[in-house]
Amino acid sequence: MSDEQSELDRVESRAHLLPEETAAGSDDPEAQAEAILTESDAREDRNVAPDTVLEHRTSDQTVTPSEPPD
């Protein structure tokens, strides 16, 4: 799979609106997805030390708190 096809698949996957986005509406979900992913990519690489390894986790890989919040 080419990088261009991979990016198209990534945008298409993100273009499926979240419930909050559906409620707010979107004139162009694909353009919205491209903007969101571009911004996310820019934030991911900002001020990273050369020897830093970026981890990509999903929400199901987060730690469950041992105590309920106050």
Secondary structure as UniProt FT lines:
FT   HELIX           3..14
FT   HELIX           19..24
FT   HELIX           29..45
FT   TURN            46..47
FT   TURN            50..51
FT   HELIX           59..61
//
